[in-house]
Amino acid sequence: MIVLVGFMGAGKSHVGRILAARLNLPFQDVDHVIEERTGRRIAEIFATDGERAFRDLEHATIADLLKGPRAVMAFGGGAALDPRTQALLRTTAVTVHLRVSLMQSMTRVGSDPARPVLARPDLPQIYAWRSPVYASLADISVDTDDRTQDTVVKEIIRQLDLLTEGNDRSAGGS
């Protein structure tokens, strides 16, 4: 499983679709899967049930998807913050951190009402808190600021190849 994590606006969904196509793998966007399974928008779940209930649902969905066939999966910005999800990532996935600056993130997402975290007044602090968490989970990190999605995908594939080559060598391969 290849999982893309990062702050909102990093390009997880867009890059994930392209990466999946290039690797001939299915693509799963966790937020879309949750919306399909519940018949509700993420913002509605946040507003009606609260963030804690959403995070529990998000974790359960991720745990289920990680049991499935190999795929490229895009996490929502807060999904990787759950310690239960972090434990799963460490044992079941290659985690790719798409790094984005806060300024570039805000330029990309604008004032999208589908993103409940945008309404929080402590957004810079959230960004500062989340960034090192994403980095700590990453097997691969790629900067996305001022780069095309195609360039980002090529860099991910290059690093995946290096990671695979390194694992082959450590396992006694050539």
C-alpha positions as CSV (number, residue, x, y, z in Angstrom):
1,M,0.0,0.0,0.0
2,I,1.3,3.5,-0.8
3,V,-0.3,6.2,1.4
4,L,0.0,9.9,0.7
5,V,-0.1,12.2,3.8
6,G,0.4,15.9,4.2
7,F,-1.4,19.2,4.9
8,M,-4.4,20.3,2.9
9,G,-3.5,21.6,-0.5
10,A,-0.4,19.4,-0.7
11,G,-1.9,17.6,-3.7
12,K,-2.6,14.2,-2.2
13,S,-5.7,13.5,-4.2
14,H,-4.5,14.9,-7.5
15,V,-1.0,13.4,-7.2
16,G,-2.5,10.2,-5.9
17,R,-4.7,9.7,-9.0
18,I,-1.7,10.2,-11.3
19,L,0.6,8.0,-9.3
20,A,-1.9,5.2,-9.2
21,A,-2.4,5.4,-12.9
22,R,1.4,5.3,-13.6
23,L,1.8,2.4,-11.2
24,N,-1.3,0.6,-12.6
25,L,-2.9,0.5,-9.1
26,P,-6.3,1.5,-7.9
27,F,-6.7,4.9,-6.2
28,Q,-8.6,5.5,-3.0
29,D,-9.3,8.9,-1.5
30,V,-10.2,8.2,2.2
31,D,-12.5,11.2,2.4
32,H,-14.4,10.1,-0.7
33,V,-14.7,6.6,0.6
34,I,-16.1,7.9,3.9
35,E,-18.6,10.1,2.0
36,E,-19.7,7.2,-0.2
37,R,-20.1,4.8,2.7
38,T,-22.0,7.2,4.9
39,G,-23.9,9.1,2.3
40,R,-22.8,12.4,4.0
41,R,-20.3,15.1,3.3
42,I,-17.2,15.4,5.6
43,A,-18.2,18.9,6.6
44,E,-21.7,17.6,7.6
45,I,-20.2,14.8,9.7
46,F,-17.9,17.4,11.4
47,A,-20.8,19.8,12.1
48,T,-23.3,17.2,13.2
49,D,-21.3,14.5,15.0
50,G,-18.2,16.4,15.9
51,E,-14.5,16.0,15.0
52,R,-13.9,13.1,17.5
53,A,-16.7,11.0,15.9
54,F,-15.3,11.8,12.4
55,R,-11.8,10.8,13.4
56,D,-13.0,7.5,14.8
57,L,-14.9,6.8,11.5
58,E,-11.9,7.9,9.5
59,H,-9.6,5.5,11.4
60,A,-12.1,2.6,11.0
61,T,-12.3,3.3,7.3
62,I,-8.5,3.4,6.9
63,A,-8.0,0.2,8.9
64,D,-10.5,-1.5,6.5
65,L,-8.9,-0.1,3.4
66,L,-5.4,-1.1,4.5
67,K,-6.6,-4.7,4.6
68,G,-7.6,-4.6,0.9
69,P,-5.6,-5.1,-2.3
70,R,-2.5,-2.9,-2.9
71,A,-3.5,0.6,-3.9
72,V,-2.4,4.3,-3.8
73,M,-4.4,6.0,-1.0
74,A,-4.8,9.7,-0.2
75,F,-5.4,10.6,3.5
76,G,-7.2,13.7,4.6
77,G,-5.0,16.2,6.3
78,G,-5.8,15.0,9.9
79,A,-6.0,11.3,9.3
80,A,-2.3,10.5,10.0
81,L,-2.5,12.2,13.4
82,D,-4.4,9.3,15.1
83,P,-1.9,7.1,16.9
84,R,-3.9,4.0,15.9
85,T,-3.6,5.0,12.3
86,Q,0.1,5.8,12.7
87,A,0.7,2.2,14.1
88,L,-1.0,0.8,11.0
89,L,1.0,2.9,8.6
90,R,4.3,1.7,10.1
91,T,3.4,-1.9,9.4
92,T,1.3,-1.9,6.3
93,A,2.3,1.0,4.0
94,V,4.9,3.0,2.3
95,T,4.1,6.5,3.5
96,V,4.8,9.4,1.2
97,H,4.8,12.9,2.8
98,L,3.8,15.6,0.3
99,R,5.3,18.7,1.8
100,V,3.6,22.1,1.2
101,S,4.2,25.5,2.7
102,L,1.3,27.0,4.6
103,M,1.3,29.9,2.1
104,Q,1.1,27.5,-0.9
105,S,-1.5,25.5,0.9
106,M,-3.8,28.5,1.4
107,T,-3.3,29.6,-2.2
108,R,-4.3,26.1,-3.4
109,V,-7.4,25.6,-1.2
110,G,-8.7,29.1,-1.0
111,S,-11.8,29.2,1.3
112,D,-13.2,25.8,0.4
113,P,-16.2,25.2,2.6
114,A,-15.7,21.5,2.3
115,R,-12.6,21.8,4.5
116,P,-13.7,22.3,8.1
117,V,-10.2,23.0,9.5
118,L,-10.0,26.2,7.3
119,A,-12.5,27.8,9.7
120,R,-10.2,27.4,12.7
121,P,-8.5,30.6,13.9
122,D,-5.4,28.6,14.9
123,L,-4.6,27.3,11.4
124,P,-0.9,28.3,11.5
125,Q,-0.5,26.4,14.8
126,I,-2.2,23.4,13.3
127,Y,0.1,23.5,10.4
128,A,3.2,23.8,12.7
129,W,2.0,20.9,14.8
130,R,1.0,18.5,12.0
131,S,4.1,19.0,9.7
132,P,6.6,17.1,12.0
133,V,4.0,14.3,12.5
134,Y,3.8,13.8,8.7
135,A,7.6,13.9,8.5
136,S,8.0,11.3,11.2
137,L,5.7,8.8,9.4
138,A,7.3,9.3,6.0
139,D,9.3,6.7,4.2
140,I,9.5,9.2,1.3
141,S,9.1,13.0,1.4
142,V,8.6,15.2,-1.6
143,D,8.3,19.0,-1.8
144,T,5.2,20.2,-3.8
145,D,5.6,24.0,-3.7
146,D,6.0,25.5,-7.2
147,R,6.2,22.0,-8.8
148,T,3.8,20.4,-11.3
149,Q,1.9,17.3,-10.3
150,D,3.8,15.4,-13.0
151,T,7.1,16.4,-11.5
152,V,6.0,15.4,-8.0
153,V,4.8,12.0,-9.3
154,K,8.1,11.4,-11.1
155,E,10.0,12.2,-7.9
156,I,7.8,9.8,-5.9
157,I,8.4,7.0,-8.4
158,R,12.1,7.7,-8.3
159,Q,12.2,7.5,-4.5
160,L,10.0,4.3,-4.5
161,D,12.4,2.7,-6.9
162,L,15.3,3.6,-4.6
163,L,13.4,2.4,-1.6
164,T,12.6,-0.9,-3.3
165,E,16.2,-1.3,-4.4
166,G,17.5,-0.6,-0.9
167,N,15.1,-3.2,0.5
168,D,16.2,-5.8,-2.0
169,R,19.8,-5.2,-1.0
170,S,19.1,-5.5,2.7
171,A,17.2,-8.7,2.1
172,G,20.2,-10.2,0.3
173,G,19.1,-9.2,-3.3
174,S,21.3,-7.6,-5.9
